[in-house]
Amino acid sequence: MSYAIVYSSQTGNTKQLAETLRETLPQEDCRYFGTPAEAAAEADTLYVGFWTDRGHADAGCNAFLKTLRGKKVFLFGTAGFGGSAEYFAKILSAVQAELDPSNTVVGTYMCQGRMPQSVRQRYEAMKQQPNPASNLDMLIENFDRALAHPDAGDLERLKQAVQ
């Protein structure tokens, strides 16, 4: 059965997951590997990876998902805010809602991913403002934890999710 690995990656996190999938799945069955493109939809199963933008798949990946019909789809993604299975489930639910009902979701996987340094700088600048938000220290701590992700454990869990 043929497959394609399609991903969108702003910081390299989702690309790292996509490359792990390519190393894990049978090479001879791969019909496409790369960013969203019409050619990928020729495969029977699509492994579609996204980065999270405001609780949803990024715009490019989201547009691609909306074009799929009658496919088996495995969704994978990364989010800067991690540590909460409930948050990941909420994102995956939002992404699945974009798929046409003729598709079948055969699996999902999400993990935390590092964010650009500009995010931390923005949080620190917000702390200097009058009446800063009370959750800024938590956001900075999350940013620092995310720097190590995806890590070896995240990649191993992805491999397990596709087997």
HELIX and SHEET records of a PDB file:
HELIX    1   1 ASN A   13  THR A   24  1                                  12    
HELIX    2   2 GLN A   27  ASP A   29  5                                   3    
HELIX    3   3 GLU A   38  GLU A   42  5                                   5    
HELIX    4   4 ALA A   59  LEU A   65  1                                   7    
HELIX    5   5 ALA A   85  GLN A   96  1                                  12    
HELIX    6   6 GLN A  117  LYS A  127  1                                  11    
HELIX    7   7 LEU A  136  ALA A  146  1                                  11    
HELIX    8   8 ALA A  152  ALA A  161  1                                  10    
SHEET    1   A 4 CYS A  30  GLY A  34  0                                        
SHEET    2   A 4 TYR A   3  TYR A   7  1                                        
SHEET    3   A 4 THR A  45  ASP A  53  1                                        
SHEET    4   A 4 HIS A  56  ALA A  57 -1                                        
SHEET    1   B 5 CYS A  30  GLY A  34  0                                        
SHEET    2   B 5 TYR A   3  TYR A   7  1                                        
SHEET    3   B 5 THR A  45  ASP A  53  1                                        
SHEET    4   B 5 LYS A  72  ALA A  79  1                                        
SHEET    5   B 5 THR A 104  GLN A 112  1                                        
END                                                                             
